Amino acid sequence: MTPDTYTVRKSDLAVIGRQIADKRQMTVAVPGGTAEVTVPRFLRNQPALAGDQIVMLARLALDLEMTMGWAVDLECAYQDGQLHLLQCRPITTLAQAA
């Protein structure tokens, strides 16, 4: 699966790039765990995150970078509009900035 990719400028947290993936599978909650299901056609090319959610994630990443002392790779989830940090680890590879 290819995720959506968002590029945020650190200096002012402006979203300067968006690559929205064609999402075909998604994970949903089911009794006792999760299941992979087909994404409904009308949702396949919709952004996974709204602009304010992207900025909130970027702000969290910057705060964690300052706290941890290294660039971070985050796993997060939103539930009922609330951001949840699932995992934070050092980035092991960095893409070259254009």
Secondary structure by P-SEA (a helix, b strand, c coil): cccbbbbbccccccccbbbbccccbbbbbcccbbbbbbccccccccccccaaaaaaaaaaaaaaaaaaccbbbbbbcccccbbbbccccccccccccc
